[in-house]
Amino acid sequence: MPKRSRKVTKLRQPERDANQAAFDIVQQIIARTEGTGDKNPAAVALGRLGGLKGGKARAEKLTPEQRRRSAVKAAKARWSQRVKP
């Protein structure tokens, strides 16, 4: 009996329509062109982490009066941008 080949064959992927294939190609191109540039990826991750928790941490440290003043200032800024008819 002949020996079987030990060559690993690729598994056949399910067929995709043209839209899915085009989407995957565009995503691959975007992934290649987008880079962190000259930035250190570890520093980018730390900065993002700080940014995610910064607002909550700041709000917890404020007194109720400081939070109220901040909220009033934010509301005035939002409403001052509205165009009056």
Backbone bond lengths (Angstrom), bond angles and torsions (degrees), N, CA, C in turn:
res aa  C-N    CA-C-N  psi(-1)  N-CA   C-N-CA  omega(-1)  CA-C   N-CA-C  phi
1 M - - - 1.449 - - 1.523 108.31 -
2 P 1.344 118.03 132.08 1.459 120.34 -178.82 1.528 110.96 -71.43
3 K 1.332 114.47 149.22 1.473 119.46 178.20 1.523 109.39 -73.64
4 R 1.293 114.50 149.78 1.462 119.18 178.27 1.520 109.79 -82.20
5 S 1.286 115.14 151.70 1.454 120.37 178.52 1.524 109.09 -72.96
6 R 1.300 115.73 140.79 1.466 120.14 177.93 1.526 111.62 -95.17
7 K 1.318 115.54 8.06 1.454 119.50 -179.04 1.532 109.07 -67.82
8 V 1.320 115.88 132.43 1.455 120.87 179.06 1.524 108.04 -85.45
9 T 1.297 116.26 126.80 1.456 120.49 178.64 1.517 109.59 -97.68
10 K 1.322 115.54 149.46 1.452 119.62 178.08 1.519 109.57 -72.30
11 L 1.315 114.72 139.91 1.459 118.87 175.53 1.520 108.58 -74.15
12 R 1.276 116.02 140.23 1.459 119.73 -179.14 1.523 109.64 -76.45
13 Q 1.314 115.17 127.85 1.455 120.15 179.46 1.520 109.12 -84.26
14 P 1.331 115.55 149.50 1.460 117.61 178.22 1.533 109.85 -62.91
15 E 1.310 115.85 146.74 1.454 119.99 -178.06 1.517 110.41 -69.97
16 R 1.330 114.75 142.77 1.455 120.59 -179.46 1.516 108.59 -118.29
17 D 1.310 114.81 154.93 1.457 116.56 177.43 1.533 109.20 -81.52
18 A 1.300 116.90 174.03 1.461 122.14 -174.31 1.529 111.64 -63.01
19 N 1.329 117.16 -36.73 1.464 119.96 -179.20 1.527 111.23 -64.60
20 Q 1.326 117.21 -43.63 1.460 120.29 179.19 1.519 111.10 -64.64
21 A 1.318 116.76 -41.10 1.461 120.80 179.48 1.530 110.22 -64.12
22 A 1.330 117.04 -43.24 1.468 120.68 179.43 1.523 110.65 -64.37
23 F 1.318 117.04 -41.04 1.457 121.21 178.94 1.525 110.27 -61.24
24 D 1.324 117.05 -45.12 1.469 120.81 179.69 1.524 111.13 -62.09
25 I 1.317 117.21 -40.69 1.462 120.69 179.72 1.524 110.61 -64.17
26 V 1.325 116.61 -43.94 1.466 120.18 179.30 1.527 110.22 -63.38
27 Q 1.317 117.25 -41.40 1.463 120.35 178.93 1.520 111.47 -62.67
28 Q 1.315 117.41 -39.13 1.468 120.78 178.28 1.518 110.76 -65.35
29 I 1.333 117.01 -40.80 1.465 120.82 179.15 1.524 110.03 -64.23
30 I 1.315 116.80 -44.39 1.460 120.83 179.15 1.526 110.22 -61.16
31 A 1.328 117.37 -43.57 1.461 120.94 -179.59 1.523 111.54 -61.62
32 R 1.321 116.73 -36.18 1.469 119.78 179.84 1.520 112.09 -73.23
33 T 1.329 116.79 -38.77 1.464 119.66 -175.11 1.519 112.37 -81.64
34 E 1.323 117.46 -30.79 1.455 118.86 179.03 1.515 108.28 -81.57
35 G 1.274 115.24 130.34 1.448 119.73 177.90 1.514 108.28 -143.15
36 T 1.293 115.73 170.10 1.451 119.31 177.97 1.516 110.27 -81.84
37 G 1.343 117.72 -1.80 1.450 120.64 178.63 1.517 110.07 69.34
38 D 1.315 115.23 -128.97 1.456 120.52 -178.83 1.520 111.72 -93.45
39 K 1.314 117.43 7.88 1.460 120.41 -176.08 1.525 110.97 -83.82
40 N 1.303 114.53 146.79 1.453 121.90 176.60 1.532 107.86 -78.99
41 P 1.329 119.18 121.13 1.472 120.44 -177.41 1.530 113.24 -58.22
42 A 1.320 117.54 -33.86 1.468 119.96 179.05 1.525 110.39 -66.82
43 A 1.333 116.52 -39.64 1.459 120.46 178.99 1.526 110.64 -67.96
44 V 1.318 116.18 -37.24 1.469 120.39 178.05 1.526 109.63 -62.53
45 A 1.329 116.37 -43.42 1.467 120.44 -179.84 1.529 110.98 -64.13
46 L 1.321 117.07 -41.93 1.468 120.34 178.95 1.524 111.10 -64.86
47 G 1.319 116.92 -40.77 1.458 120.20 179.00 1.511 111.55 -64.22
48 R 1.312 116.08 -39.86 1.463 119.94 177.99 1.518 110.58 -64.88
49 L 1.314 116.38 -41.61 1.456 120.73 -179.92 1.523 110.14 -61.27
50 G 1.317 116.51 -44.60 1.458 120.36 178.52 1.512 111.74 -63.97
51 G 1.316 116.83 -38.42 1.452 120.88 179.57 1.517 112.42 -66.97
52 L 1.330 116.14 -33.96 1.464 119.58 -179.18 1.516 112.28 -69.52
53 K 1.323 116.76 -35.27 1.461 117.83 -176.88 1.523 113.31 -102.43
54 G 1.328 117.59 -3.54 1.455 121.39 -174.78 1.512 114.44 -62.83
55 G 1.328 117.67 -46.85 1.456 120.82 -177.00 1.518 112.73 -64.78
56 K 1.314 116.73 -41.95 1.469 119.94 179.39 1.516 110.80 -66.28
57 A 1.330 116.46 -43.36 1.465 120.28 -178.81 1.521 110.20 -63.34
58 R 1.337 117.25 -39.98 1.460 120.57 179.57 1.522 110.33 -66.27
59 A 1.323 116.85 -43.02 1.467 120.74 -178.36 1.526 111.36 -63.83
60 E 1.316 116.92 -35.36 1.467 120.00 -179.73 1.528 111.43 -68.11
61 K 1.325 117.49 -27.52 1.460 120.93 -177.98 1.526 112.90 -83.87
62 L 1.340 117.56 -17.84 1.456 120.58 -177.64 1.522 111.40 -76.89
63 T 1.338 114.79 148.47 1.465 119.75 174.38 1.533 107.47 -77.36
64 P 1.328 117.78 162.79 1.474 119.57 178.44 1.533 112.71 -56.54
65 E 1.341 117.72 -37.27 1.467 120.67 179.61 1.531 110.78 -67.08
66 Q 1.321 116.86 -41.00 1.462 120.20 178.81 1.531 110.63 -65.69
67 R 1.343 116.71 -39.78 1.462 119.90 177.57 1.524 110.64 -63.27
68 R 1.326 117.00 -40.22 1.459 121.56 -179.88 1.522 110.58 -63.67
69 R 1.340 116.93 -45.90 1.463 120.25 179.55 1.528 111.03 -62.10
70 S 1.315 116.06 -40.24 1.456 120.82 179.42 1.527 110.66 -64.79
71 A 1.319 117.02 -41.15 1.460 121.59 -179.77 1.526 110.97 -66.38
72 V 1.345 116.82 -41.27 1.464 120.64 178.86 1.527 109.95 -63.95
73 K 1.336 116.55 -42.43 1.465 120.65 179.46 1.532 110.70 -62.96
74 A 1.327 116.42 -41.13 1.467 120.18 179.52 1.527 110.84 -66.04
75 A 1.321 116.70 -41.47 1.464 120.23 179.76 1.525 110.79 -63.63
76 K 1.342 116.36 -41.97 1.466 119.48 178.46 1.528 110.62 -62.64
77 A 1.317 116.66 -40.26 1.465 120.28 179.48 1.520 110.72 -64.43
78 R 1.337 117.08 -41.41 1.474 120.00 179.59 1.524 111.08 -65.90
79 W 1.314 116.69 -45.76 1.456 119.70 -175.02 1.523 112.50 -76.21
80 S 1.316 118.05 -20.73 1.467 119.87 179.35 1.534 109.79 -73.34
81 Q 1.323 118.77 -18.37 1.451 121.81 -179.78 1.521 112.37 -85.38
82 R 1.307 118.08 -10.03 1.468 120.86 -179.26 1.524 109.86 -71.45
83 V 1.306 115.66 138.07 1.454 121.23 179.35 1.529 107.61 -88.29
84 K 1.324 115.05 125.55 1.459 118.69 179.54 1.523 109.31 -86.99
85 P 1.351 117.58 133.24 1.477 119.97 -177.97 1.502 112.99 -71.79
